[in-house]
Amino acid sequence: MRLLLISDTHARALPAQVWDEVTAADVVVHAGDWVETGLLDELEVRGKRLIGVYGNNDGADLRARLPEIARADLDGVRLAVIHETGAKQGREQRCDAQFPDTDVLVFGHSHIPWDTTTPAGLRLLNPGSPTDRRRQPFCTYQTARISQGALVDVELHELPPRG
């Protein structure tokens, strides 16, 4: 099973490279801050399966369609998605406490790519943003696979600067 992880798109058009990944993915995960419903509509049509949450910049229209926390079992991998996990300091401990029955937690908000494993074994992933790099050197997204009940081949992709 192929996964595409994105977040913090902020109503900006996805680059063609990311749309190619949408087509290739079995599951697209969006960790919030869509800002407008257009991308949600398009991913629901173009993607095979979408798991998404709302973020702090998402209004009532998105909050009516998306949960604050999404959970799914993907071939034996217990996935959760949330927009914010709080400050970097203490993140692993907070997430272990809040998501004890989860294998992988995808989050966004900071636009800073993240890939760590907590003391309890929870994998924390933040794909950054494919459209708004903020203070990061590149816009980014992540891909991964699930194979035999395990998350494998997690890769951070850097996008070329927009012209």
Residue frames relative to the residue before (quaternion, step in Angstrom):
aa qw qx qy qz dx dy dz
M 1.0000 0.0000 0.0000 0.0000 0.00 0.00 0.00
R 0.2361 -0.7815 0.5677 0.1064 3.57 -0.81 1.08
L 0.1446 -0.7908 0.5925 0.0504 3.56 -0.99 0.96
L 0.1388 -0.7213 0.6708 0.1028 3.51 -1.25 0.66
L 0.1090 -0.7958 0.5951 0.0270 3.58 -0.80 1.07
I 0.0936 0.7782 -0.6127 0.1014 3.55 -0.78 1.12
S 0.0021 -0.7823 0.6228 0.0109 3.55 -1.31 0.31
D 0.8488 0.2493 -0.1213 0.4503 3.51 -1.37 0.10
T 0.1789 0.8103 -0.5318 0.1690 3.56 0.79 1.05
H 0.1803 -0.8610 0.4684 0.0819 3.61 1.27 -0.29
A 0.6777 -0.5487 0.2836 0.3990 3.58 0.86 1.06
R 0.5086 0.6164 -0.4418 0.4077 3.58 1.14 0.50
A 0.5846 -0.6007 0.4186 0.3495 3.58 -1.11 0.69
L 0.4427 -0.6764 0.5215 0.2731 3.55 -1.00 0.85
P 0.4982 -0.6370 0.4908 0.3243 3.60 -1.03 0.73
A 0.6585 -0.5294 0.3685 0.3876 3.59 -1.19 0.60
Q 0.6192 0.5598 -0.3424 0.4313 3.59 1.00 -0.80
V 0.6669 0.4833 -0.3012 0.4806 3.59 1.01 -0.77
W 0.6220 0.5191 -0.3476 0.4721 3.61 1.03 -0.68
D 0.5984 0.5392 -0.3600 0.4707 3.61 1.08 -0.62
E 0.6565 0.5001 -0.3022 0.4770 3.58 1.02 -0.80
V 0.5869 0.5565 -0.3668 0.4597 3.60 1.08 -0.66
T 0.6667 0.5103 -0.2939 0.4569 3.56 0.91 -0.95
A 0.7115 0.4670 -0.2539 0.4596 3.58 0.97 -0.88
A 0.6437 0.5722 -0.3190 0.3957 3.61 1.11 -0.65
D 0.4059 -0.6614 0.5744 0.2606 3.51 -1.26 0.59
V 0.7814 0.0899 -0.0320 0.6166 3.56 1.18 -0.67
V 0.1554 -0.7415 0.6465 0.0896 3.55 -0.99 0.94
V 0.1247 -0.7766 0.6162 0.0409 3.55 -0.89 1.03
H 0.0394 -0.7831 0.6206 -0.0090 3.58 -0.82 1.06
A 0.2356 -0.8255 0.5059 0.0848 3.56 -0.56 1.22
G 0.7676 -0.4579 0.2001 0.4013 3.58 0.93 0.90
D 0.7229 0.3515 -0.3929 0.4467 3.46 -1.48 0.40
W 0.0943 0.7877 -0.5815 0.1803 3.48 0.58 1.33
V 0.2058 -0.8094 0.4882 0.2534 3.56 1.09 -1.00
E 0.7905 0.0414 -0.0245 0.6106 3.63 0.98 -0.78
T 0.5696 -0.6451 0.4055 0.3082 3.56 -1.19 0.57
G 0.4703 0.7214 -0.4304 0.2704 3.62 1.17 -0.37
L 0.6894 0.4585 -0.2936 0.4778 3.61 0.84 -0.89
L 0.5959 0.5509 -0.3600 0.4603 3.60 1.03 -0.70
D 0.6543 0.5094 -0.3076 0.4666 3.58 0.89 -0.94
E 0.7005 0.4827 -0.2756 0.4477 3.56 0.84 -0.99
L 0.6596 0.4920 -0.3178 0.4710 3.61 0.96 -0.76
E 0.6147 0.5373 -0.3516 0.4580 3.59 1.07 -0.65
V 0.6869 0.4613 -0.2781 0.4880 3.59 1.07 -0.69
R 0.7826 0.3939 -0.1865 0.4446 3.59 0.77 -1.06
G 0.6802 0.4742 -0.2888 0.4785 3.58 1.14 -0.55
K 0.5462 -0.6094 0.4627 0.3408 3.56 -1.22 0.50
R 0.7671 -0.0855 0.0790 0.6309 3.56 1.07 -0.85
L 0.1317 -0.7895 0.5979 0.0429 3.56 -0.99 0.90
I 0.0446 -0.7414 0.6691 0.0246 3.52 -1.04 0.92
G 0.1351 0.8183 -0.5405 0.1412 3.57 -0.50 1.16
V 0.1836 -0.7454 0.6302 0.1160 3.50 -1.38 0.37
Y 0.4738 -0.6316 0.5073 0.3454 3.56 -1.25 0.20
G 0.2945 -0.7445 0.5749 0.1691 3.54 -1.30 0.49
N 0.7409 -0.4321 0.2913 0.4237 3.53 -1.32 0.04
N 0.6984 0.4443 -0.2757 0.4886 3.63 1.16 -0.44
D 0.5723 0.6073 -0.3707 0.4077 3.59 1.27 0.05
G 0.3799 -0.7644 0.4912 0.1735 3.52 -0.87 1.08
A 0.8037 -0.3312 0.2257 0.4398 3.50 -1.40 -0.12
D 0.6243 0.5559 -0.3523 0.4209 3.60 1.00 -0.75
L 0.6961 0.4355 -0.2690 0.5034 3.61 0.97 -0.80
R 0.6456 0.5232 -0.3237 0.4525 3.59 0.99 -0.77
A 0.6150 0.5400 -0.3476 0.4576 3.59 1.16 -0.49
R 0.7506 0.4027 -0.2027 0.4831 3.59 1.14 -0.60
L 0.7749 0.3003 -0.1375 0.5390 3.58 1.22 -0.50
P 0.4345 -0.6913 0.5024 0.2845 3.59 -1.09 0.61
E 0.5826 -0.5359 0.4628 0.3990 3.55 -1.32 0.13
I 0.7677 0.0910 -0.0361 0.6332 3.57 1.10 -0.80
A 0.1205 -0.7702 0.6230 0.0642 3.57 -0.94 0.94
R 0.0822 -0.7813 0.6179 0.0323 3.54 -1.11 0.75
A 0.0748 0.7848 -0.6120 0.0628 3.55 -1.10 0.75
D 0.2997 -0.6874 0.6230 0.2227 3.53 -1.23 0.54
L 0.0588 -0.8038 0.5917 -0.0173 3.55 -0.56 1.21
D 0.8044 -0.2590 0.1127 0.5226 3.56 -0.16 1.33
G 0.7808 -0.3520 0.1653 0.4890 3.56 0.90 0.96
V 0.6153 0.4934 -0.3570 0.5005 3.60 1.26 -0.06
R 0.2786 -0.7671 0.5596 0.1445 3.57 -0.67 1.14
L 0.0886 -0.8207 0.5636 -0.0306 3.54 -0.35 1.37
A 0.0146 -0.7478 0.6627 0.0388 3.53 -1.20 0.69
V 0.1415 -0.7669 0.6227 0.0632 3.55 -1.20 0.66
I 0.0873 0.7551 -0.6434 0.0911 3.55 -1.02 0.94
H 0.5141 -0.6525 0.4432 0.3369 3.59 -1.06 0.53
E 0.8287 0.1431 -0.0337 0.5401 3.59 0.69 -1.08
T 0.1393 -0.7773 0.6079 0.0825 3.55 -1.12 0.77
G 0.5861 -0.5835 0.3692 0.4238 3.58 1.25 0.05
A 0.7929 -0.3325 0.2321 0.4548 3.53 -1.34 -0.20
K 0.6378 -0.5339 0.4089 0.3753 3.53 -1.25 0.58
Q 0.6530 0.5094 -0.3025 0.4718 3.58 0.97 -0.91
G 0.8416 0.1490 -0.1328 0.5018 3.59 -0.71 1.06
R 0.3521 0.7733 -0.4745 0.2300 3.61 1.27 0.06
E 0.6685 0.5181 -0.3231 0.4245 3.60 0.78 -0.96
Q 0.6796 0.4874 -0.2957 0.4617 3.58 0.89 -0.91
R 0.6449 0.5168 -0.3228 0.4613 3.61 0.95 -0.85
C 0.6930 0.4796 -0.2859 0.4562 3.58 0.88 -0.93
D 0.5944 0.5435 -0.3626 0.4688 3.60 1.08 -0.66
A 0.6874 0.4831 -0.2810 0.4638 3.59 0.93 -0.89
Q 0.7281 0.4463 -0.2464 0.4582 3.60 0.93 -0.89
F 0.7984 0.2277 -0.0948 0.5494 3.60 1.10 -0.67
P 0.0334 0.8611 -0.5068 0.0213 3.61 0.71 1.04
D 0.7515 0.3533 -0.2025 0.5191 3.61 1.08 -0.60
T 0.5270 0.6112 -0.3958 0.4383 3.57 1.09 0.82
D 0.3343 -0.7361 0.5562 0.1925 3.57 -1.09 0.76
V 0.7975 0.0852 0.0061 0.5972 3.58 1.02 -0.90
L 0.0796 -0.7744 0.6271 0.0284 3.55 -0.94 0.99
V 0.1398 -0.7675 0.6229 0.0583 3.55 -0.76 1.10
F 0.0405 0.7969 -0.5990 0.0669 3.56 -0.88 0.99
G 0.2624 -0.7607 0.5751 0.1476 3.56 -1.31 0.24
H 0.4518 0.7452 -0.4655 0.1546 3.50 -0.93 -1.16
S 0.7757 0.3890 -0.2170 0.4472 3.63 0.64 -1.02
H 0.3118 -0.7414 0.5082 0.3080 3.59 1.21 -0.60
I 0.5724 0.5689 -0.3768 0.4548 3.59 1.27 0.23
P 0.4187 -0.7089 0.4989 0.2705 3.63 -0.59 1.07
W 0.0255 -0.7943 0.6052 -0.0465 3.55 -1.05 0.86
D 0.1212 0.7605 -0.6323 0.0852 3.57 -1.06 0.78
T 0.2639 0.7391 -0.5780 0.2236 3.56 -0.28 1.29
T 0.2868 -0.7036 0.6135 0.2154 3.51 -1.37 0.16
T 0.4171 -0.7285 0.4944 0.2258 3.56 -0.82 1.04
P 0.6915 -0.4598 0.3432 0.4390 3.59 -1.26 0.20
A 0.6944 0.4591 -0.2728 0.4822 3.62 1.10 -0.66
G 0.6065 -0.5981 0.3442 0.3949 3.61 1.27 -0.02
L 0.4488 0.6734 -0.4596 0.3658 3.60 1.26 0.22
R 0.2892 -0.7459 0.5764 0.1666 3.59 -0.80 1.01
L 0.1495 -0.7872 0.5965 0.0477 3.57 -0.77 1.10
L 0.0071 0.8124 -0.5801 0.0587 3.57 -0.72 1.11
N 0.0008 -0.7398 0.6728 -0.0032 3.53 -1.01 0.94
P 0.3042 -0.7976 0.4924 0.1699 3.61 -0.53 1.13
G 0.4713 -0.6189 0.4800 0.4055 3.62 1.20 -0.16
S 0.5190 -0.6106 0.4757 0.3626 3.57 -1.08 -0.71
P 0.3701 -0.7372 0.5174 0.2278 3.61 -0.92 0.85
T 0.7672 0.3700 -0.1751 0.4939 3.58 1.27 -0.23
D 0.7881 0.2046 -0.0857 0.5742 3.62 1.19 -0.42
R 0.1643 -0.8532 0.4896 0.0735 3.57 0.08 1.31
R 0.2220 -0.7865 0.5312 0.2234 3.57 1.23 -0.43
R 0.8160 -0.2119 0.1620 0.5129 3.61 -0.66 -1.04
Q 0.4852 0.6537 -0.4412 0.3776 3.59 1.25 0.19
P 0.5733 -0.6123 0.4055 0.3635 3.62 -1.09 0.52
F 0.8027 0.1339 -0.0452 0.5794 3.61 1.14 -0.61
C 0.4583 -0.5565 0.5916 0.3608 3.49 -1.38 0.25
T 0.0818 -0.8298 0.5518 -0.0141 3.59 -0.99 0.83
Y 0.0132 -0.7319 0.6778 0.0685 3.48 -1.47 0.18
Q 0.3145 -0.7379 0.5597 0.2080 3.57 -1.27 0.22
T 0.1318 -0.7288 0.6610 0.1208 3.49 -1.34 0.47
A 0.0107 0.7753 -0.6312 0.0181 3.54 -1.25 0.47
R 0.2469 -0.7271 0.6097 0.1964 3.53 -1.36 0.10
I 0.2340 -0.6980 0.6481 0.1951 3.49 -1.34 0.38
S 0.0657 0.7887 -0.6013 0.1093 3.52 -0.75 1.13
Q 0.8532 -0.0409 -0.0150 0.5197 3.56 -0.83 1.03
G 0.7339 -0.4660 0.2280 0.4385 3.54 0.89 1.01
A 0.6845 0.4372 -0.2880 0.5073 3.59 1.23 0.36
L 0.4359 -0.6482 0.5554 0.2852 3.55 -1.20 0.60
V 0.0433 0.8040 -0.5873 0.0826 3.58 -0.74 1.09
D 0.8330 0.2751 -0.1683 0.4495 3.54 -1.37 0.17
V 0.1920 0.7687 -0.5786 0.1935 3.59 0.88 0.92
E 0.0366 0.8116 -0.5776 0.0800 3.55 -0.72 1.09
L 0.2821 -0.7256 0.6058 0.1641 3.55 -1.03 0.90
H 0.1526 -0.7895 0.5919 0.0559 3.57 -0.84 1.03
E 0.2281 -0.7503 0.6079 0.1247 3.55 -0.95 0.96
L 0.3076 -0.7573 0.5544 0.1566 3.54 -0.91 0.96
P 0.5246 -0.6185 0.4649 0.3550 3.60 -1.06 0.64
P 0.6080 -0.5557 0.4049 0.3970 3.60 -1.11 0.54
R 0.4575 -0.6673 0.5162 0.2810 3.54 -1.11 0.73
G 0.4376 -0.7292 0.4719 0.2327 3.52 -1.01 0.85
